[in-house]
Amino acid sequence: MRFNVRSFRTGLVAGVFLSLGVMIGLILAVNLRWLSLGTGNTPMGNTSTSPSNPQVSLAGLPPEQTFVEVVKTTMPAVVNISTTRVIRGREGIPQTPFFDDPFFQQFFGDEFFRQFEIPRERREQSLGSGVIVDSSGLIITNNHVIAKADEIKVLLNDKREFKGKVIGTDPKTDIAVVQINAKDLPTIPWGNSDRLQIGEYVLAIGNPFGLNQTVTMGIISAVGRAHVGIADYEDFIQTDAAINPGNSGGALVNARGELIGINTAIITQTGLYMGIGFAVPSNMARSVMDSLVRTGKVVRGWLGISIQDVNGELAKQFGLKEAKGALVGEVQEGSPADAAGIKPGDVITDYNGKSIDGSTALRNMVAQTPVGKKMKLKLIRDKKPKELEVTLGEFPREMAEASEGSSEAVGQSAALAGLEVMDLSAEVARRLNLSGSLKGVVIVRIEPGSAADEAGLQKGDVILEMNHKLLKDLKNFKQVASETKGDETVLLLINRQGRKIFFVVKP
């Protein structure tokens, strides 16, 4: 390989000046941040202190020491989580008909096939991070870090290793809680993620690529990120602090040493960090954790309405000054919303004193509200402001079960790869405002960038036919999908909100 020395030297000189500029800018920025911290700003969220959890005091520290002190007090509470999963037989391995074909077995003989034999059991290992949030050994992490694990090991900052026990998981927010048998452990105090501001400095602490106790710095790039396709309930903090494989479940802390997020995922085209990372906000994570610890499950608040975002045209039609709020499309009979007097066409603009930007924000707020609590709503009805009070119910169990654990990924065809569907039950059909007699499967997840995504399919679409074959249920869908060749184009007839549309999905 040729190496251009001139280009290298030129780039080196330019790189030196660029690095100096970045360093000067960083020192100035940190200095400004330090000055602002000394103006009497109070810490957010829980500010309780204990011997194992000292509150970070930055007053009077020189600029270069501010983040050093934050790291010293928070890093001991971030742990390494390693999991082991026992995979049996051919699980997780692409199937081929040749190994089970009697003709091929007879023709090639046993010796030929013996070299391709797969062990009956094999162990799959993965790494992630976690955060100690209680000195008695309670750890919060991501659900995908410990999902399906047969063994969980937790390595502390002081090199002690413990066996982890799962207290509870919530795939809908990608949060899990693990317990270890220890006491007097260091913790990180909770911060209030509702008061975060774009541009704040943050530190991401975790174990990327198994490199224990790694810290990266960045800023909050955005808050309230939704429709990312990572979880059902999304309200992500976006940051440019470097996050890589192994960081999942680690801590995102602010300049006061408070836990304001659980690092969860990145957007990438290479599998590695590209400047966009996401963290579950601390308020959502804490609410889920408290519910899991208290009841072993997540109990969510429920209004009983279907809602949508408000765009510019809808804002004009409903008499809104700006395109904000959640437009009510349906009110379930007998629901808390029905009892409170909410009607289709209402635009909810405020939830118990908090302004509503869109449907996702309202959905998350309702889910995190304790069951039985009375909340005040401000809304626009017939272009006039109105106030109501509603007592929240519990999200119905049958609706939760209909959307948990009953979907299946489709991997038989390249055209259908990245598509996840589930049976269209009567309850799901009702939620989608469809006839209860409709047959087919409903799309619950589409992998971004997949063939189905490129074709224009959406979550909530009901697949009625595949290649001109009527679909009755999930079992029937899998059967038809298995008859589709790997590189074959698939023709789908779908029902989208009552309209029938054909889609051609090319692998």
HELIX and SHEET records of a PDB file:
HELIX    1   1 VAL A    5  LEU A   37  1                                  33    
HELIX    2   2 PRO A   63  GLN A   65  5                                   3    
HELIX    3   3 THR A   66  THR A   74  1                                   9    
HELIX    4   4 MET A   75  ALA A   77  5                                   3    
HELIX    5   5 PRO A   97  ASP A  100  5                                   4    
HELIX    6   6 PRO A  102  PHE A  108  1                                   7    
HELIX    7   7 ASP A  110  ARG A  114  1                                   5    
HELIX    8   8 ASN A  143  ILE A  146  1                                   4    
HELIX    9   9 SER A  193  ARG A  195  5                                   3    
HELIX   10  10 PRO A  208  GLY A  210  5                                   3    
HELIX   11  11 SER A  282  THR A  295  1                                  14    
HELIX   12  12 GLY A  312  GLN A  317  1                                   6    
HELIX   13  13 PRO A  336  ALA A  340  1                                   5    
HELIX   14  14 SER A  359  ALA A  367  1                                   9    
HELIX   15  15 ARG A  397  ALA A  402  1                                   6    
HELIX   16  16 ALA A  426  ARG A  431  1                                   6    
HELIX   17  17 ALA A  451  ALA A  455  1                                   5    
HELIX   18  18 LEU A  474  SER A  482  1                                   9    
SHEET    1   A 7 GLU A 161  LYS A 163  0                                        
SHEET    2   A 7 GLU A 151  LEU A 155 -1                                        
SHEET    3   A 7 VAL A  78  ARG A  88 -1                                        
SHEET    4   A 7 GLU A 121  ASP A 134 -1                                        
SHEET    5   A 7 LEU A 138  ASN A 142 -1                                        
SHEET    6   A 7 ILE A 175  GLN A 179 -1                                        
SHEET    7   A 7 LYS A 165  ASP A 170 -1                                        
SHEET    1   B 7 TYR A 201  GLY A 206  0                                        
SHEET    2   B 7 THR A 214  ARG A 225 -1                                        
SHEET    3   B 7 PHE A 236  THR A 239 -1                                        
SHEET    4   B 7 GLY A 277  PRO A 281 -1                                        
SHEET    5   B 7 LEU A 259  ILE A 266 -1                                        
SHEET    6   B 7 ALA A 251  ASN A 254 -1                                        
SHEET    7   B 7 TYR A 201  GLY A 206 -1                                        
SHEET    1   C 2 GLY A 301  TRP A 302  0                                        
SHEET    2   C 2 GLY A 393  GLU A 394 -1                                        
SHEET    1   D 4 ILE A 305  ASP A 309  0                                        
SHEET    2   D 4 ALA A 326  VAL A 331 -1                                        
SHEET    3   D 4 VAL A 347  TYR A 351 -1                                        
SHEET    4   D 4 LYS A 354  SER A 355 -1                                        
SHEET    1   E 5 ILE A 305  ASP A 309  0                                        
SHEET    2   E 5 ALA A 326  VAL A 331 -1                                        
SHEET    3   E 5 VAL A 347  TYR A 351 -1                                        
SHEET    4   E 5 LYS A 374  ARG A 381 -1                                        
SHEET    5   E 5 LYS A 384  THR A 391 -1                                        
SHEET    1   F 5 GLU A 408  VAL A 410  0                                        
SHEET    2   F 5 LEU A 419  ASP A 423 -1                                        
SHEET    3   F 5 VAL A 441  ILE A 446 -1                                        
SHEET    4   F 5 VAL A 462  MET A 466 -1                                        
SHEET    5   F 5 LYS A 469  LEU A 470 -1                                        
SHEET    1   G 6 GLU A 408  VAL A 410  0                                        
SHEET    2   G 6 LEU A 419  ASP A 423 -1                                        
SHEET    3   G 6 VAL A 441  ILE A 446 -1                                        
SHEET    4   G 6 VAL A 462  MET A 466 -1                                        
SHEET    5   G 6 VAL A 490  ARG A 496 -1                                        
SHEET    6   G 6 ARG A 499  VAL A 505 -1                                        
END                                                                             
